[in-house]
Amino acid sequence: MRVLKAMRLPGPLALILLMGVLQSCCGPQSCPQAKSGAAVLDKAVSEIEKYKERNGRYPVLLDDIKPGFGRQVEMELKADCPDCIEFAYKTDSFGYQIEYVYPHMGRNRCLHNNEMETWDCKGIY
């Protein structure tokens, strides 16, 4: 039986390679999965902001905007971004947060909240 030895990379080289992998997340500007997910959820963000203008607070649930809205957003996300595997909306005393997860060289998460103007996408491995 032949035993394979693990290859050891020199410290700095290993660190450079690891940084490249961890930076491999592609956001809505360059990645089709992220772009289609953001396009769907940008509409939801618009509705969330309109709700706040009308009611003085963010909706606790997406269905507070209108009945079935949360399910509608989820179905549109699955239709336009079949690779998007998770979607979440939550509120706290500071506002709201909406996010989705999709695969691209690992798992990537895009996040948007009431204080952000654009999506923040990062690799989560």
Sequence and secondary structure as in RCSB ss.txt:
>XXXX:A:sequence
MRVLKAMRLPGPLALILLMGVLQSCCGPQSCPQAKSGAAVLDKAVSEIEKYKERNGRYPVLLDDIKPGFGRQVEM
ELKADCPDCIEFAYKTDSFGYQIEYVYPHMGRNRCLHNNEMETWDCKGIY
>XXXX:A:secstr
          HHHHHHHHHHHHT    TTT HHHHHHHHHHHHHHHHHHHHHHHHSS  SSGGGTSTTHHHHHHH
HHHHH TT  EEEEEEETTEEEEEEEEESSSEEEEEEETT SS EEEEE 
